[in-house]
Amino acid sequence: TKESSVNMLSMAFVAIAAVGVLLLVTLVVAVIAVNRYHKKKTQEMVFKL
């Protein structure tokens, strides 16, 4: 019974870690996308000026 509880705990930890990594990757991708978008916009505005 002790082994099964430890197994459950490790599974939960792995799941939480996976979700955390996924969120981190999503955040990084979003930041990069926003930066590129803003850079493009500012370049267009500068070009118009």
C-alpha positions as CSV (number, residue, x, y, z in Angstrom):
1,T,0.0,0.0,0.0
2,K,2.9,2.3,0.7
3,E,4.4,1.8,-2.7
4,S,1.1,2.6,-4.5
5,S,0.8,5.9,-2.6
6,V,4.4,6.8,-3.5
7,N,3.6,5.9,-7.1
8,M,0.5,8.1,-7.1
9,L,2.5,11.0,-5.6
10,S,5.3,10.7,-8.3
11,M,2.6,10.5,-11.0
12,A,1.0,13.7,-9.7
13,F,4.4,15.4,-9.5
14,V,5.2,14.4,-13.1
15,A,1.8,15.7,-14.2
16,I,2.2,19.0,-12.4
17,A,5.7,19.4,-13.9
18,A,4.5,18.6,-17.4
19,V,1.7,21.2,-17.1
20,G,4.2,23.8,-15.7
21,V,6.6,23.2,-18.6
22,L,3.7,23.4,-21.1
23,L,2.6,26.8,-19.6
24,L,6.2,28.1,-19.7
25,V,6.6,27.1,-23.3
26,T,3.3,28.7,-24.2
27,L,4.2,31.9,-22.4
28,V,7.6,32.1,-24.2
29,V,6.0,31.5,-27.6
30,A,3.3,34.2,-26.8
31,V,6.0,36.7,-25.7
32,I,8.0,36.1,-28.9
33,A,4.9,36.4,-31.1
34,V,3.9,39.7,-29.4
35,N,7.4,41.1,-29.8
36,R,7.5,40.2,-33.5
37,Y,4.0,41.7,-34.0
38,H,4.9,44.9,-32.2
39,K,8.2,45.2,-34.1
40,K,6.4,44.8,-37.4
41,K,3.9,47.4,-36.4
42,T,6.5,49.9,-35.3
43,Q,8.5,49.3,-38.5
44,E,5.3,50.0,-40.6
45,M,4.6,53.2,-38.6
46,V,8.2,54.4,-39.1
47,F,8.0,53.6,-42.8
48,K,4.8,55.6,-43.1
49,L,6.5,58.6,-41.3
